[in-house]
Amino acid sequence: MLGLTFATLRGRVSSFIGSFLALMFAAVLVTACGMLMETGLRAQVRPERYGAVPLVLTGPQQTSVDRSGDDPVEVTESVSIEEPTSIPASLAGEIRKVAGVRDVVPELTFPVALVGGNGHLVRDLTYGHAWDSARLTPYTLRAGRPPASPGEIVLDAALAEKTRMRVGANARVLGRDGVRTYTVAGIAGPGLARQQAVFFTAGRAAELFARPGRVSAFGVFGPGDPGVLKDRIDTALGTSAGPASRVSLGRKGTPAKAGPVAYVGEERGLAEDPRSSTAKETLVALSGSLGGIALMVAAFVIAGTFGLALRQRRQEIALLRAVGASPAQIRSMTGKEALLIGAAASAAGVLPGIATGRWMFGELVSKGMLPDVFTPVVGPLPMLVAVVVGTATAWLAARGAVRRATRIRPTEALGEAVAEPRALGRGRVITGLVFLTLGGGMCLLAMFVAGETAAMSAGGIVIFLAVAAALLGPWLVRLAATLVGGTLGRVSRVGGYLAVANTRTGAQRLASVVSPLILMIAFAGTTVFTQSTIGHATARQAADGMRADYVMQSTGPGLPPEVARSARAVPGVTGVTEVIDTRVVGDFEELGDRSLRPYGALGLTVPVRGLDLDVRSGSLDRLRGDTVALSALAAGSFGASVGDKVRLRLGDGTPVTPTVVAVYGRGLGFGDVALPYDLVRAHTDTGMADRLLVVGDGSIRNDLARLGPGVTVLDRRDASAVRDAALELNNWVNLLALGLIIVFIAISVINTLVMATMGRGREFALLRLIGGTRRQVLGVIRWEALLVGGIALTAGAAITAPTLMAVSYGLTGSPIPHMQPVACAALVAVTLGLALAATMVPARAVLSGKPAERIRG
């Protein structure tokens, strides 16, 4: 049977090529997403700062909550945290008791900046440490001696060379307590590529670290296998088995036990820069979300393409049944053919998929979304998944498409090969209605969940409703033919009339063509207009809430308190608010389960000047001590109002239970959580303000710019431009990821339309033989293409509109999304253009031969 299949291949080249291309492009998409995920899971950073120590112990870069029942081993939900964590210094004694540990070196790490001879900050990433931990690299003195007093430092050799500092020189260093002058007691090497170092005495380093009784990390020395030593330390401390662990012990609904994490081998590079771990988590989350949508879209497209290809072979399959082929033989033939095509096409998409994944990774790095210390990981698993998914989907689609032809009698199959049945199968109708109900239910649910959850639900809503439209597509096609049939017949008595007649009789065929168009419109519209809705609301809130005349920022790690004090003393300044940008994790009940959700947050000094958060209840003036202000969306998630307590994890994972003192409306523009400045400052690694909001007259700008090295002053317009640039970058990342799926769908639309048109050669030839001119036949095809495009636009809009309304309501409180007329017009033009071009071009090729030869072929 398989030999017979390939013998007839010449007569259905278009459907074979179409199926092959759909599978190949699906494999490209799945491979690229899988490669990004594998990179997020497996990428390592070559250790530099901890290059000489076999094992490093740091705090966890995740905060967790137990979500299991009474099982002895409890799986937790974990969320990455923003700030580097610390661990108790007292653990050193316990670690020293572990067998095989020879020495334990405490490490303090905190951002600093060196002031160059020109008065500007050296912009290279620079960290301060205690000289006692220099051996972790190891740093060795090249000149001078170790620091002996709080006023002495040792400079990294690379940093000394850039600033032309020598032993005995005076160096100005910016730390959390301001700019201080130190004497360079020594210069140490080697200079590291990714970070520079300034070494202080142990006492002065502890002051700048500002976390009494805690350290950044421990370097553990010991002979033998570091992995064995790691296991012993984990056992002794009762901590997790490694940095990727998600398992811990505890009671349901309680924070999971968070002990120190041991790093050995290449993992030590992640311990040097905890934000690398956060970047890996971000990459895993991005690729996982994108990959899940890609898998669903790929399965949808492949199933539709194979279904169309096999429907074009109904006469062949019916004839085989009529001459004695059994249903099992038909299923075996189509199944084996699908397996062969699926495996070959999926394998052909692997290499382009790797190239696409590398390109996406490079774009994320170039835009600063990922650190440049990572390299993409190319392993066999994403390739294998792409081939398996493509092959399995092709096989399932083929078996499903021939299911009816193998269940009915041969004579009925011959009849249906000539004229398709009008009635849809009961299973198809029930499944379509189920997907329609699920999509509608998700729309309603999205209106009652807030923030990111509402935005993330959009992809799922589109997939459910698009699948429903595909399954119930023949109903949509017949309904459209009924609604526009009379009008179209009057507009074009020949072409329009025949187009409507073909639509009514070939509803299932046209539904296969309309479905990918509907998916493209719904997915593209939802993606583009969700971003525009969020962006517009964010920009509007930020513009309305920014009341400062000037915004002070730093080219270094931040603005120390002395800059704010000096700014308040400048004549003409009437108000200064210190602001720290951070992220916190909310801990609340959602749908009956304990959930963690990250929120953008602000640390604010009070009274707040230059910032209007649109307070709905309470007062920001009470934002002192153990208190918090929440956006209306965050308050809804917590189910909290003024006077209630909420559970939060600060930037370094420290749990707090502050009292809500205000609820405000501009969460999209400024973040969903506002906390007292001193509380946030104590749990950040810089201990400095990210910016100062200054209210004053127009004569103060130059005076503000002279308040410290590295200080820049922006007026309200410049600050708005910087904010808009950051927003555009965030939108770009989302559009980059989802744009590839839109491109894949568009390619599939073209592929399906070309397949459907090329498969109608005999139909067009018959119209020519009964007297139709080539121009008239092209007119029929043109009207059909416009009708298909119109149906797709209507159904796509019917999916997009409720999805956008749900997302907009969940994010902004308004069901009206922000949709640019130009973008809407472009989407309509692209849809109709694709439908016409992908139909008319192959139609002209089909009509180029002699009709009699086409009928015989």
C-alpha angles and dihedrals in degrees: 000000000000090000089054089051093056091043089062094045094101090067095054105037093135094057091045092051091045093052091046093051094047091053094044095052090045089055090050091055096044093046093050093050092044091050091053091050093049089050090053091050101041109023115119135193119226107244116243110155090040096036096122101044119081096210133028124194118200139158119276117270091213136066119213144191128200113246101172132097128236096317115135090232111049125200115216137206110236133195127188116246127222106227130056111263130226134214132211114277088218090073089078090079093052092047092051089058092060114106112256097024110127101174140357120209118194116221129206117192125182134153119259135161131215119225110227127220090265091059094252126117118256101244098207113114104267131182132190122227140171112261090234089073096052090102091069090078091018107247115184128189116260093177138005126004140285118286111274102181137034089258095059132081141179116226129215108251093237091050092047090051093050092050095035091234121163134190109287095026123127114246127191114216127188115220137154092285094050137262113334131180118234135179115241102236096174148355120227135192161251103053111221124226100223103035141017125220139219115190123209134179114279092254096048091045090053090053092052092043087053098194106112115212093012138094136197095236147331124240108212121202124196140136125257132027112354089209091061090048090050092054091050092051092047090052094047094048095037091231135141123293096243148333094286097050119129098177126095142146125257145093124298113269095022129108109271117247108273114197131161119293123227121220126194134170116001090349088077088078089065090053090057093059112024090189087069088065089050090050090052091051089049091051091049091049093047095047092042093053093043092043093051092053090043092053092050093046092046092051090048093050096043093049091050094047095049091044090055092045093053093044087058087058096053093114092050093048093044091051091051089052090049094053093051110278111147123229089248091055092050092049091047092049096050092040094053091045090052091048092052095045092042095051094044096045094043091049089050090056096053099082095044086047091056090049090050091049091051090050092050091048091050091051092051091050094046091053092050096248091120129032115255091232090081124087123199114261116223110195133161097248099078090047091050092048091050092051094044094046093047094046095044093047091049091050094048092046091050093048091048094048094055094040095100094041090056096045100053129067118276092247091053090048090054090051094050090048088063098042122014117233116261097213121079119227116263093238092052092050094047092047091048092051090048092054090046090053093047092050092049091047091052089051091055092044092052089060091060099045120072141227122343094005090063092049093047092052092066096083093051093048091052093049094049094047093043091053089049090051091050094050093045093036097116089059090052092049094049091045091052091048090052094048098047101024097095094044094046091047090055093046093051114016094192110023096032094045093050092045091055092045091051090048092054095047097038099042095134092049092049091045088062088055096043096049099071090044090054090049091050094050094044095045096043093044093047093046097047098040095042088057092046091048093050092042094048094048092046094049092045094050092045092049094046093046100046107093099155117115092211137019118209118206137168133231087214133057094300149298115295121221093259091067091056091048091050092047092054089054095054111110111250095029111121100175142009127190120191113216132194118190114213143137128246132188121237119216113202146131117273123176090344097308133098107253137186122212129176118231133190107245142189131212107211135186116220141267087047112224128179094020130089111189092177096247110213098183136002124014136277089216087077091059096119135116115351099359139111140195119215134199116243090253093051092045088053091052092050093041086228137140135181110311096026125114122234133193116242137167112215125224093281094043097261109151117231134173105207126179118247110243100169143017117206137185107222100075096133092054099045110012134279098260131052119189136179111280096233092051093053094041092057090058101046126087095229099045088206137109118263091211143351122226108214127193116196147105127300096263098068103073097092092044090054093049090058095056096095147343115286094018116143124186122209126188120223094271094049091047089051090052091052091049092048091050090054090049091050090052091054091048090048092057092052093045091047091056098041093035090070090057090049090051090050091051091048091052089049090050091054090044093052095046092050091048093049093048096045090050092061097067095120093047092053091045090053091053089052093049094052091055108279116139122228089250092053093049090050088050091055090050091047093053090047091052091050090047091050090048091048093050091048092049092049095046092041091052090048088057097040098048100059091039092054092043091053093047093044092050092048093050105033105017089242123100092210111095124206108253122174112222091220092056091048091051091048091052091051092047093048092049095050091040092053092046092051098040096044090048105038098045096056090038091060089050091051092049093050095086131067114283094227091055091049091052092051091046 
